[in-house]
Amino acid sequence: QAQLVESGGGLVQPGESLRLSCAASRFTFLMYVMSWYRQAPGKERELVATITQAGGTINYADSVKGRFTISRDNAKNTVYLQMNSLKPEDTAVYYCNARLATHDLWGQGTQVTVSS
């Protein structure tokens, strides 16, 4: 069964950094567009960043531009989200998503908390 497993979340202070990883298994990773989403308490899930199959196109939400970087390693079946200059408003559960046409896969999420 296809699977996405996120890791790297945690509790950090404002201004610090975290690197999230999402390991994919049991599907052809390099064929999928990969994205990171997040959901804060009481809010809808929102798109954070997207990277196409070969990494040629990358998009970010305005709220994270210049601070977050999405990347992927197709040899390792892994997508990353480097998060710098974290703010309290970045606190959320972060989810990895894989999409190919109508096939949509989600991970279980990893909690990121930014607090002093």
PyMOL commands that set and color helices and strands:
alter all, ss='L'
color gray80, all
select helices_A, chain A and resi 29-31+88-90
alter helices_A, ss='H'
color red, helices_A
select strands_A, chain A and resi 3-7+10-12+18-25+33-39+46-51+58-60+68-73+78-83+92-100+103-106+110-114
alter strands_A, ss='S'
color yellow, strands_A
deselect
rebuild
show_as cartoon
